[in-house]
Amino acid sequence: MRTPNGWLIEDSPLRPLDPRIKLLLTVGASLAVMMPIVPLAFFTLIYGGLIYWAKLGKYAYQQLWQLKWLFVFLFALDWWLVSIELAVTVTLRLILLISTFTLFVLTTSFTELRLTLEWLRFPYRYAFGLSLAFQSIGLLQGEISTVREAQIARGAVHHAKIVGWRERLQMMRDGVALTVPAIVLTTKRAWTMTEAAYARGFESPKRRPFYQLQMKTSDWCWLVGIIITLGGFTLWVQITT
């Protein structure tokens, strides 16, 4: 899923938030999926309002819409085998779980992710690798988009409707025509980044990043609000069960 600026929503109100707070929000919301249906529904509404306020609603909707048939299948299966209550609960849990990571991905740069992992005492090699993989999502999407535009301009990709086996075979050929160049370009980019990392002292034992994570007043307010909200829902679940 590409956005106007690659994958980051720069004008989102959550963009300046400390990445550690956003990670706490993501983890807390991920754990909240285990709540019963009534608290889960209220929490999903609150989180949906947060995503809308953060200007991420359009992108979250696009991601959820791509999985619409999975939601329909699971909803129908759970309703048929167990009950409609379980079907609604499972669907809400999936929507909330996917939305939580959408919020984190669209508002956190790979540098902030690496610094957060280092703050959590991850070894630098693994923190750098995970953040690089995180960054590669947007890069790979960009490469595929570029290759697709070039192939369409050359007439190598067709837009035929899937009717029979000939159209399916043509669709497979188009997929290969898009995938192979994208993999080659991504591999070249990976080698370039590897050479640049080692040239800048990737394995140096003494390393201090230029950008340091610092909690601001707004970050502390968010931290208190997240703790109060999660604590309130936890107390609600304990009282009602």
TAWOCOR-V910213 format. One record per run of one state. SS is the DSSP state (@ for helix, = for strand, . for the rest). FROM is the first residue (numbers start at 0). TO is the last residue. If there is no record, write none. Layout:
# TAWOCOR-V910213
{{SS FROM TO} {SS FROM TO}}
This chain:
# TAWOCOR-V910213
{{. 0 1} {= 2 2} {. 3 4} {= 5 5} {. 6 17} {@ 18 33} {. 34 35} {@ 36 52} {. 53 55} {@ 56 65} {. 66 66} {@ 67 80} {. 81 82} {@ 83 106} {. 107 108} {@ 109 118} {. 119 122} {@ 123 152} {. 153 163} {@ 164 198} {. 199 215} {@ 216 239} {. 240 240}}
